[in-house]
């Protein structure tokens, strides 16, 4: 019993030290080498302590530009970006989120100003930020309340324009869009989890990122059915799965 208590205290102390290292901005590789832990261990520890899977704490959200420099819409079926994109409040601290160039292109191609964009895998709010920048209404939700908190922080900026619509952010399940009417959405622009490759919560009930590939696809079928119901006839649903 004494050894178990000692091991537990040692484990707790190690976790505390690792989180302190992350708060100081120490890279995961350096932490792993220093304390003999894996990247997966660090990732799980952060997700458990913070409620979200992020790669860095206290990321600066100082805005230097509200749009990408020399931006041009993609004109081919293969999209390639030289940089990930860091305008507005965009950053890569939320693990597995997509480049803001993707929702920017999708929103510009398949919607008009004032129309409604739906994102039911909100995460850190990449799509919602782009919808706000581009003058679209947006409904964005996520099953993780901590992700919604982060998204709200990322949307806390002002634009000098007459066509501004603040996105509506809510905690919800992508498989249940019952609060939305039939044929009420102009565009769906979402980035679902990578099955169970990256976990976005600490095993929160309903989190699709804990489902293996077969069960994940079954649950995504429910998402697809709800998507078809709420989307206006002839409009587009853009989901980046893998």
C-alpha positions in Angstrom: 0.0 0.0 0.0 2.9 2.4 0.8 4.5 1.8 -2.6 1.2 2.5 -4.3 0.8 5.8 -2.5 4.4 6.7 -3.3 3.9 5.8 -7.0 0.7 7.8 -7.1 2.4 10.9 -5.5 5.3 10.6 -7.9 2.9 10.3 -10.9 1.0 13.4 -9.7 4.2 15.3 -9.3 5.4 14.4 -12.7 2.1 15.5 -14.3 2.3 18.8 -12.4 5.8 19.5 -13.6 4.9 18.7 -17.2 2.0 21.1 -17.1 4.2 23.7 -15.7 6.7 23.1 -18.6 3.8 23.5 -21.1 2.7 26.7 -19.4 6.3 28.0 -20.0 6.1 27.1 -23.6 8.5 24.1 -23.6 8.1 22.0 -26.8 6.7 18.5 -26.4 9.8 17.0 -27.9 11.9 18.6 -25.2 9.5 17.5 -22.5 9.5 14.0 -23.7 13.2 13.7 -23.8 13.6 15.3 -20.4 11.0 13.3 -18.5 10.8 10.1 -20.6 7.2 10.4 -21.6 5.5 10.0 -25.0 3.8 12.7 -27.1 0.5 10.7 -26.6 1.0 10.9 -22.8 1.5 14.7 -22.9 -1.5 15.1 -25.2 -3.8 13.1 -22.9 -2.5 15.0 -19.8 -3.3 18.3 -21.4 -6.7 17.2 -22.6 -7.6 16.0 -19.1 -6.4 19.1 -17.3 -7.7 21.7 -19.8 -10.8 20.0 -21.1 -9.6 20.5 -24.7 -6.8 19.0 -26.8 -4.4 22.0 -27.4 -0.7 22.0 -28.2 0.2 25.2 -26.4 -1.1 27.4 -23.6 -1.5 31.2 -23.6 -1.3 31.6 -27.4 -1.1 35.3 -28.4 -4.2 36.5 -30.2 -2.8 39.9 -31.2 -4.3 40.6 -34.6 -1.9 41.8 -37.3 -4.3 41.4 -40.2 -7.9 40.4 -40.8 -7.3 38.6 -44.1 -4.6 36.6 -45.7 -2.0 38.6 -47.8 -2.5 38.4 -51.6 -5.4 35.9 -51.2 -6.8 34.4 -54.3 -9.7 31.9 -54.4 -8.7 28.4 -55.4 -9.6 27.6 -59.0 -8.7 23.9 -59.3 -9.8 20.7 -57.6 -6.5 20.4 -55.8 -5.9 23.0 -53.1 -2.4 23.7 -51.8 -1.4 26.4 -49.4 2.2 27.5 -48.8 1.4 28.5 -45.2 -1.2 27.3 -42.7 -2.7 30.8 -42.2 -2.4 33.1 -39.1 -4.6 36.1 -39.9 -7.3 37.4 -37.4 -7.2 35.0 -34.4 -6.3 31.9 -36.3 -3.6 29.6 -34.8 -2.7 26.0 -34.7 -3.0 25.4 -30.9 -6.2 23.4 -31.2 -5.0 19.9 -32.3 -6.2 18.7 -35.7 -8.0 21.9 -36.7 -8.0 22.8 -40.4 -6.3 25.6 -42.2 -8.5 28.7 -42.3 -7.8 28.8 -46.1 -10.2 25.9 -46.5 -13.4 27.4 -44.9 -12.5 30.8 -46.5 -12.5 29.2 -50.0 -15.6 27.1 -49.3 -17.6 30.0 -47.8 -16.7 32.3 -50.7 -17.5 29.8 -53.4 -20.7 28.4 -52.0 -22.5 31.2 -50.1 -23.3 34.9 -50.3 -23.1 37.6 -47.7 -25.9 37.4 -45.1 -26.5 33.7 -45.7 -26.3 31.1 -43.0 -23.3 28.8 -42.6 -23.5 25.8 -40.2 -20.5 24.2 -38.5 -21.4 21.3 -36.2 -17.8 20.5 -35.3 -16.8 24.0 -34.1 -13.6 23.2 -32.3 -11.7 26.4 -31.8 -14.0 28.3 -34.2 -12.0 28.4 -37.4 -15.1 28.3 -39.6 -17.0 30.7 -37.4 -14.2 33.3 -37.5 -14.1 33.1 -41.3 -17.9 33.5 -41.5 -17.7 36.6 -39.3 -14.9 38.0 -41.4 -16.8 37.3 -44.7 -20.1 38.7 -43.6 -22.0 35.5 -43.2 -24.4 34.4 -40.5 -23.0 31.4 -38.7 -24.3 28.7 -36.3 -21.5 26.8 -34.8 -21.6 24.2 -32.1 -19.5 21.5 -30.5 -20.1 18.7 -28.0 -17.3 20.0 -25.8 -18.2 23.1 -23.8 -14.5 23.9 -23.4 -14.1 24.1 -27.1 -17.0 26.6 -27.3 -15.3 28.7 -24.6 -12.1 28.8 -26.7 -14.1 29.6 -29.9 -15.8 32.5 -28.1 -12.4 33.9 -27.2 -11.2 33.6 -30.8 -14.3 35.5 -32.0 -13.7 38.3 -29.6 -12.6 40.9 -32.2 -14.1 43.8 -34.0 -14.5 44.7 -37.6 -15.3 48.1 -39.1 -17.9 47.0 -41.6 -21.7 47.2 -42.0 -22.0 43.5 -42.8 -21.1 41.9 -39.5 -23.0 39.0 -38.0 -21.8 37.6 -34.7 -21.8 33.8 -34.9 -24.2 31.9 -32.6 -22.1 29.4 -30.6 -23.8 26.6 -28.6 -22.9 23.2 -27.1 -24.5 20.5 -29.0 -24.3 17.1 -30.8 -23.8 17.0 -34.6 -26.1 14.0 -34.8 -29.1 15.9 -33.4 -29.9 19.2 -35.2 -33.5 19.1 -34.0 -33.3 22.8 -33.0 -32.9 23.7 -36.7 -35.8 23.7 -39.1 -35.9 21.8 -42.4 -34.2 23.6 -45.3 -32.9 26.4 -43.1 -29.1 26.4 -43.8 -27.4 27.8 -46.9 -24.0 26.0 -46.4 -22.5 23.4 -44.1 -18.8 23.8 -43.6 -17.3 21.4 -41.0 -14.3 19.5 -40.1 -15.2 16.2 -38.3 -12.8 14.3 -36.0 -10.4 11.8 -37.6 -12.3 8.8 -36.1 -10.3 7.9 -32.9 -6.9 9.1 -34.1 -7.1 12.4 -32.1 -9.2 12.6 -29.0 -10.7 16.1 -28.5 -12.1 15.6 -24.9 -11.2 13.5 -21.9 -13.7 10.8 -22.9 -16.8 13.0 -22.9 -20.0 11.1 -23.6 -20.9 11.4 -27.3 -17.5 12.5 -28.4 -17.1 10.9 -31.9 -13.3 11.1 -31.6 -13.4 8.1 -29.3 -15.2 5.8 -31.9 -13.3 3.3 -34.0 -13.6 3.7 -37.7 -16.7 1.4 -38.2 -18.7 2.9 -35.4 -17.5 6.4 -36.4 -18.9 6.0 -39.9 -22.2 4.7 -38.5 -22.5 7.8 -36.3 -21.5 10.1 -39.2 -24.4 8.6 -41.2 -26.7 10.2 -38.6 -24.8 13.5 -39.1 -25.3 13.1 -42.9 -29.1 12.5 -42.5 -29.5 15.6 -40.3 -27.3 17.6 -42.7 -29.6 16.7 -45.6 -32.7 17.7 -43.6 -31.5 21.2 -42.6 -29.7 22.1 -45.8 -31.7 24.1 -48.4 -32.3 22.2 -51.7 -29.5 22.6 -54.2 -27.0 23.9 -51.6 -23.6 22.5 -50.5 -22.3 20.5 -47.6 -18.5 20.5 -47.3 -17.0 18.0 -44.8 -13.3 17.3 -44.6 -13.1 13.8 -43.1 -9.5 12.6 -43.6 
